[in-house]
Amino acid sequence: MSDLGTGFKYLLRGQRWVAQHGKQYGFGLIPGLITMVLYLGALVALAVWAPDFVTWATPFADDWSSPWLGLFRGFLIAVLFALALLLAVITFTAVTLLIGQPFYENLSEKVDRDVSPDGTAPESGLPLGRELWLSARDSLRIVIRAALWGVLLFALGFVPFIGQTVVPVVGVFVTGFFLTEELTAVALQRRRVELRDRLALLRSRKTLIWGFGTPLGLAFLVPFVAVFLMPGAVAGATLMARDLLGEETNDEDETPAQGPANPMFVKPRTP
């Protein structure tokens, strides 16, 4: 099976795992519901204020004749809203994971114990406050990286033809990569794998990561879907992280990921 197919299979396996563990799924929905309410409020505010903002930002177009003024500003409003949706998809996971850190840590540990041959799960050995701080710090770094990509894609959106064809496709794959990083971080942080090493690990298997994160990112564009897929996404990312690090699993549906040979990418930090 290709890496793209394998990545997608992890996503399906995660959803199947939470479907078989209803209690974990129920708890996993709570952070997503909280985040969804916050994001819906922000998007509604953007929809209300975007026309005024675009008018303020483009005073040079005030004297343009109809229909060019309406078409130009309408296009900018659409692009602005599209950028907001892209950033919402990318940051939704980070914010939800931050809000639901205890929920998803517990879920990820239970996945580890369920598929581990000896029934154990790696532990970071850090106090909860320290774990929350590290998670928030790394999430902020990822959000900044994603925002820079978002600004770049926003600017390229004005390039004729490329902005309407290539840029949306690139945006989908960028979203998929960052989503996967945020989701695998739940399992990898417990193993004391630093952000730089996590990024190197994921970059070494881009097609695998895209197979997992790209369809998830597309699904997250559908209202409310992200909330219901988040618990399974965390479970699937935990399974993928285990295989990327070469850890044994007793899952009968196991699909080894054949991670990178260089141990610098996968060596956990010791407490």
HELIX and SHEET records of a PDB file:
HELIX    1   1 ASP A    3  GLN A   20  1                                  18    
HELIX    2   2 GLY A   22  ALA A   57  1                                  36    
HELIX    3   3 PRO A   59  ALA A   61  5                                   3    
HELIX    4   4 TRP A   68  ILE A   99  1                                  32    
HELIX    5   5 GLN A  101  VAL A  115  1                                  15    
HELIX    6   6 LEU A  128  LEU A  156  1                                  29    
HELIX    7   7 ILE A  162  ARG A  190  1                                  29    
HELIX    8   8 LEU A  195  ARG A  203  1                                   9    
HELIX    9   9 LYS A  206  PHE A  220  1                                  15    
HELIX   10  10 VAL A  225  LEU A  244  1                                  20    
HELIX   11  11 PRO A  263  PHE A  265  5                                   3    
END                                                                             
